[in-house]
Amino acid sequence: MAIENRLAGRGARVTGGSRGMGAEIVRRLAAEGADVGFTYHTGKDEAQQVAGQVRSLGRRALMVQADLAEPTAAATVVAAVAGEFGRVDILVNNAGITHWGALAQTSLEDFDRLVAVNARAPFLMMQAAADKLADGGRVVNISSGVTSTTLAGIALYSGVKAFLDQITKVAAAEFAARGITVNAVAPGSTATGPFAHLTAAQRAEVGAAFALGRIGEPADTAGVVAFLASDDAAFVTGQIIYNAGGQRGPIRWTG
């Protein structure tokens, strides 16, 4: 089967799909044949642009506005996508927020918000989708390369991503009876968010932090997600796939 048809006839749901890595994942799944429903929080204009790009590929798109910090959002999103496409074959838990700060200075508000979005939301999404995913379905969680290292200043962020890694492994065991695979992709630093507008000189400078000599791109992670969502990965489950370009440490640049 040609790669552009690898996901033909499948319905996908992606959280946080209006910008950055999430938008690239949405576009990649659609390019390989999937209809895609995705959530956005505040970026309606960006979400409409991504939906238009999906439709230009001949696939159906569904935008769902949701604050995933709200416990009721998961069931609402799952029901909306299942109702639109009639089935859900692929769930990608991408939405997340970052937090930098020493453990001693982390506020309770920061703790609660990060846990709600980065840990509870994907947990509830998998829970809500458990009986709606088609047999042989796919769950892909977006983790982070920080879980493989120890770096001062990201205790909270790395802690909640480690939680996501562990529930990925447990869910893989629980969903296996129906042929549903559950995996996580753990990117390194990627040219999105605060790193989206690096100059050519800054890119060359930060490339020193990677064995492959360059910062990651959203497409690097989207390609791994599409593979895990396909039949080519039917025998891969319970895995945390580090997609970090051999990153040696945090990226830094001057000017």
Buried (B, 14 or more C-beta within 10 A) or exposed (E): EEEEEBBEEBBBBBBBBBBBBBBBBBBBBBBBBBBBBBBBBEBEEBBBEBBEBBEEBEBBBBBBBBBBBBEEBBBBBBBBBBEBBEBBBBBBBBBBBEBEBEEEEBEEEBBEBBBBBBBBBBBBBBEBBBEBBBEEBBBBBBBBBBBBBEEEBBBBBBBBBBBBBEBBBEBBEEBEEEEBBBBBBBBBBBBBEEBEEBEEEBBBBBBEBBEEEBBBBBBBBBBBBBBBBBEEBEEBBBBBBBBBBEBEEBBEBEE
